[in-house]
């Protein structure tokens, strides 16, 4: 890169949106050139620095995503699935790197990103942190080393505002465990138990979601057999780790060929 990439943040008023903007504003490697909110939001038309309760930064919040994207080299997007699909088409039109941290996307929605990836770089991950992506690789290796005598459970905890479950990270971990075992997660996923469920099915990968307080993100992968247990754990205590990872992805994507990538690519794992 011979210039400082301009970054647009979608969902600017949200927790993650504000953290992303602060991270970009504090960075010497990128500059904030746009902030997008939905039509009718009271931040639209305001300087984003003032909207966040600080000093003006010279960036006005807009509801015209394509106009914002046309002045940028990357878009960082932690919004909602259908909004992300709209942003993907617009980012591809503007030839921007599109970094997607949106969770809760269905397989069908993920498949709908493919047309945009023919024209622009898409980096999508359920979690942008280095630690979690290392945990994903460890989970795959441990699952490959252990047979079905070891039951696998993915336990995740998040703040009470989170709207999707299991978390995107939990699903990443479940996919890694399934890949390690050579099975399709859709065939072995157990998403919850209530009432008289019967005995646990051998080979299933279970998911449990906890919601409470201001938990940033905690993920355990439990491998449990008769007489022993292995627990792989990651605990996030600061949302900034996700913002830093997303910015790293936006910078990494500059100059790459169009296509779909993930944080394993970005981190060279």
C-alpha positions as CSV (number, residue, x, y, z in Angstrom):
1,X,0.0,0.0,0.0
2,X,1.3,3.4,-1.0
3,X,-1.5,5.4,0.6
4,X,-3.6,5.4,3.8
5,X,-6.8,3.5,3.1
6,X,-10.1,5.2,3.8
7,X,-12.5,3.2,5.9
8,X,-16.3,3.4,6.2
9,X,-18.1,2.0,9.2
10,X,-21.7,0.8,8.9
11,X,-24.1,0.6,11.9
12,X,-22.2,3.6,13.3
13,X,-24.3,4.2,16.4
14,X,-24.1,0.6,17.7
15,X,-21.6,-0.6,20.4
16,X,-19.4,-2.2,17.8
17,X,-19.8,0.6,15.3
18,X,-18.5,3.2,17.8
19,X,-15.7,0.9,18.9
20,X,-14.7,0.4,15.2
21,X,-14.7,4.2,14.5
22,X,-12.6,4.9,17.6
23,X,-10.1,2.2,16.5
24,X,-9.8,3.7,13.0
25,X,-9.6,7.2,14.3
26,X,-6.7,6.2,16.6
27,X,-4.9,4.3,13.8
28,X,-2.0,5.7,11.8
29,X,-2.6,3.0,9.1
30,X,-6.1,4.0,8.1
31,X,-8.5,7.0,8.1
32,X,-12.2,7.2,8.8
33,X,-13.9,8.6,5.7
34,X,-17.5,7.6,6.3
35,X,-20.1,6.4,8.8
36,X,-23.4,4.9,7.8
37,X,-26.7,4.6,9.6
38,X,-30.2,3.6,8.6
39,X,-32.6,6.1,7.2
40,X,-34.4,8.1,9.9
41,X,-31.7,7.6,12.5
42,X,-31.1,10.7,14.6
43,X,-27.3,10.5,14.0
44,X,-27.8,11.1,10.2
45,X,-26.5,14.5,9.3
46,X,-24.4,14.9,12.4
47,X,-20.6,14.8,12.8
48,X,-19.8,11.4,14.1
49,X,-17.4,12.7,16.8
50,X,-20.1,14.9,18.2
51,X,-22.7,12.1,18.0
52,X,-20.4,9.9,20.1
53,X,-20.2,12.7,22.7
54,X,-16.8,14.1,21.7
55,X,-15.2,16.6,19.5
56,X,-15.9,16.9,15.7
57,X,-13.8,14.7,13.5
58,X,-15.0,16.0,10.1
59,X,-17.0,12.9,9.2
60,X,-20.8,13.3,8.8
61,X,-23.1,10.3,9.3
62,X,-25.0,9.4,6.2
63,X,-27.8,7.1,5.2
64,X,-26.4,6.9,1.6
65,X,-24.1,3.9,1.8
66,X,-23.1,3.8,-1.9
67,X,-22.0,7.5,-1.8
68,X,-20.0,6.8,1.4
69,X,-18.4,3.6,-0.1
70,X,-17.4,5.4,-3.3
71,X,-14.9,7.5,-1.3
72,X,-13.4,4.5,0.6
73,X,-11.1,1.6,0.1
74,X,-12.8,-0.6,2.7
75,X,-16.0,-1.1,4.6
76,X,-16.2,-2.6,8.0
77,X,-19.7,-4.1,8.7
78,X,-21.0,-5.5,12.0
79,X,-24.7,-5.0,11.4
80,X,-27.5,-7.5,10.6
81,X,-27.7,-10.3,7.9
82,X,-30.0,-8.6,5.4
83,X,-28.3,-5.2,5.8
84,X,-24.9,-6.9,5.2
85,X,-26.2,-8.5,2.0
86,X,-27.2,-5.0,0.8
87,X,-23.9,-3.6,1.8
88,X,-22.0,-6.4,0.0
89,X,-23.6,-5.5,-3.3
90,X,-22.8,-1.8,-2.8
91,X,-19.2,-2.5,-1.7
92,X,-18.7,-4.7,-4.7
93,X,-20.0,-1.9,-6.9
94,X,-17.6,0.5,-5.3
95,X,-14.8,-2.1,-5.4
96,X,-14.2,-1.8,-1.7
97,X,-12.8,-4.5,0.6
98,X,-15.8,-5.6,2.7
99,X,-15.0,-6.8,6.1
100,X,-18.0,-8.7,7.6
101,X,-18.3,-9.3,11.3
102,X,-22.1,-9.7,11.2
103,X,-23.2,-12.9,12.9
104,X,-26.5,-14.9,12.7
105,X,-26.3,-15.3,8.9
106,X,-27.9,-18.4,7.5
107,X,-26.2,-20.7,5.0
108,X,-28.5,-19.3,2.3
109,X,-27.5,-15.7,3.2
110,X,-23.8,-16.6,3.2
111,X,-24.2,-18.1,-0.3
112,X,-25.8,-14.9,-1.5
113,X,-22.4,-13.1,-0.8
114,X,-20.8,-15.0,-3.7
115,X,-21.8,-12.7,-6.6
116,X,-20.3,-9.7,-4.7
117,X,-17.1,-11.7,-4.1
118,X,-16.5,-11.9,-7.9
119,X,-15.9,-8.2,-8.0
120,X,-14.4,-7.3,-4.5
121,X,-12.6,-8.8,-1.6
122,X,-14.9,-10.1,1.2
123,X,-13.3,-11.0,4.5
124,X,-16.0,-12.7,6.7
125,X,-15.5,-14.2,10.1
126,X,-17.7,-15.0,13.1
127,X,-14.9,-13.6,15.2
128,X,-12.0,-11.3,14.3
129,X,-9.7,-11.9,17.3
130,X,-6.3,-13.6,17.0
131,X,-7.0,-15.7,20.1
132,X,-10.3,-17.1,18.9
133,X,-8.9,-18.0,15.5
134,X,-6.1,-19.8,17.2
135,X,-8.7,-21.6,19.3
136,X,-10.5,-22.6,16.1
137,X,-7.4,-24.3,14.8
138,X,-6.7,-26.0,18.1
139,X,-10.3,-27.3,18.2
140,X,-9.9,-28.8,14.7
141,X,-6.7,-30.6,15.7
142,X,-8.0,-31.9,19.0
143,X,-11.3,-33.1,17.4
144,X,-9.2,-35.0,14.8
145,X,-7.1,-36.6,17.5
146,X,-10.0,-37.9,19.6
147,X,-12.7,-40.4,18.7
148,X,-16.4,-40.3,19.5
149,X,-15.7,-41.6,23.0
150,X,-15.2,-37.9,23.7
151,X,-18.4,-35.8,23.6
152,X,-18.0,-32.3,22.3
153,X,-19.9,-29.4,23.7
154,X,-19.4,-25.7,22.7
155,X,-20.5,-23.3,25.6
156,X,-20.6,-19.6,24.9
157,X,-21.6,-16.6,27.0
158,X,-22.4,-13.0,25.9
159,X,-24.1,-9.8,27.1
160,X,-27.8,-9.7,27.4
161,X,-28.2,-7.5,24.3
162,X,-27.0,-10.2,21.9
163,X,-29.8,-11.2,19.6
164,X,-28.5,-14.4,18.0
165,X,-27.6,-17.8,19.4
166,X,-25.4,-19.8,19.1
167,X,-22.9,-17.0,18.6
168,X,-21.0,-16.8,15.3
169,X,-17.9,-17.8,17.2
170,X,-19.6,-20.9,18.7
171,X,-20.6,-21.9,15.2
172,X,-17.0,-21.4,13.9
173,X,-15.8,-23.7,16.7
174,X,-18.5,-26.3,16.0
175,X,-17.6,-26.3,12.3
176,X,-13.9,-26.7,13.3
177,X,-14.8,-29.7,15.5
178,X,-16.9,-31.2,12.8
179,X,-14.2,-30.7,10.2
180,X,-11.7,-32.3,12.5
181,X,-13.9,-35.4,12.8
182,X,-14.7,-35.5,9.1
183,X,-18.5,-34.9,9.5
184,X,-21.0,-32.3,8.5
185,X,-22.0,-30.1,11.4
186,X,-25.6,-30.0,10.1
187,X,-25.8,-33.7,10.7
188,X,-24.5,-33.7,14.2
189,X,-25.5,-30.4,15.7
190,X,-27.5,-30.4,19.0
191,X,-28.7,-26.9,19.6
192,X,-30.5,-27.2,22.9
193,X,-32.1,-29.6,25.4
194,X,-35.3,-29.2,27.4
195,X,-37.4,-31.7,29.1
196,X,-37.0,-35.5,28.7
197,X,-34.6,-35.5,25.8
198,X,-33.2,-39.0,26.2
199,X,-29.5,-39.8,26.4
200,X,-27.0,-37.8,24.5
201,X,-26.4,-39.1,21.0
202,X,-22.9,-40.4,20.4
203,X,-21.0,-38.2,18.0
204,X,-23.2,-35.1,18.4
205,X,-21.7,-31.6,18.8
206,X,-23.7,-29.7,21.4
207,X,-24.2,-26.0,21.8
208,X,-25.2,-24.1,24.9
209,X,-25.7,-20.3,25.0
210,X,-25.6,-18.1,28.1
211,X,-26.8,-14.5,28.1
212,X,-26.2,-12.0,30.9
213,X,-24.9,-8.7,32.0
214,X,-22.1,-7.1,30.0
215,X,-20.1,-10.3,29.1
216,X,-18.1,-9.4,26.1
217,X,-17.6,-13.0,24.9
218,X,-16.5,-16.3,26.5
219,X,-16.2,-19.6,24.6
220,X,-15.3,-23.1,25.9
221,X,-14.9,-26.2,23.8
222,X,-15.4,-29.2,26.1
223,X,-14.2,-32.7,25.1
224,X,-15.6,-35.1,27.7
225,X,-15.0,-38.8,28.0
226,X,-15.3,-41.3,30.8
227,X,-12.7,-40.3,33.4
228,X,-11.3,-37.2,31.7
229,X,-12.1,-33.8,30.2
230,X,-10.3,-31.4,28.0
231,X,-11.4,-27.8,27.9
232,X,-10.2,-25.2,25.4
233,X,-11.2,-21.7,26.4
234,X,-11.1,-18.1,25.1
235,X,-12.3,-15.1,27.2
236,X,-12.6,-11.7,25.7
237,X,-12.7,-8.8,28.1
238,X,-12.5,-5.9,25.7
239,X,-14.6,-5.4,22.5
240,X,-11.6,-3.5,21.1
241,X,-9.9,-6.9,20.2
242,X,-12.6,-7.4,17.5
243,X,-12.2,-3.9,16.2
244,X,-8.5,-4.3,15.9
245,X,-8.9,-7.6,14.1
246,X,-11.4,-6.1,11.7
247,X,-9.1,-3.2,10.9
248,X,-6.3,-5.6,10.3
249,X,-8.5,-7.5,7.8
250,X,-9.4,-4.2,6.0
251,X,-5.7,-3.4,5.6
252,X,-4.8,-6.9,4.6
253,X,-7.4,-7.0,1.9
254,X,-6.0,-4.0,0.0
255,X,-4.6,-5.2,-3.4
256,X,-5.9,-8.8,-3.0
257,X,-7.8,-10.5,-5.8
258,X,-11.6,-10.5,-5.5
259,X,-12.9,-13.5,-3.5
260,X,-14.1,-14.7,-0.1
261,X,-11.5,-14.9,2.7
262,X,-11.5,-15.3,6.4
263,X,-9.3,-14.4,9.4
264,X,-7.3,-17.6,8.9
265,X,-6.2,-16.0,5.6
266,X,-5.6,-12.6,7.2
267,X,-3.6,-14.1,10.1
268,X,-1.7,-16.6,8.0
269,X,-2.6,-19.5,10.2
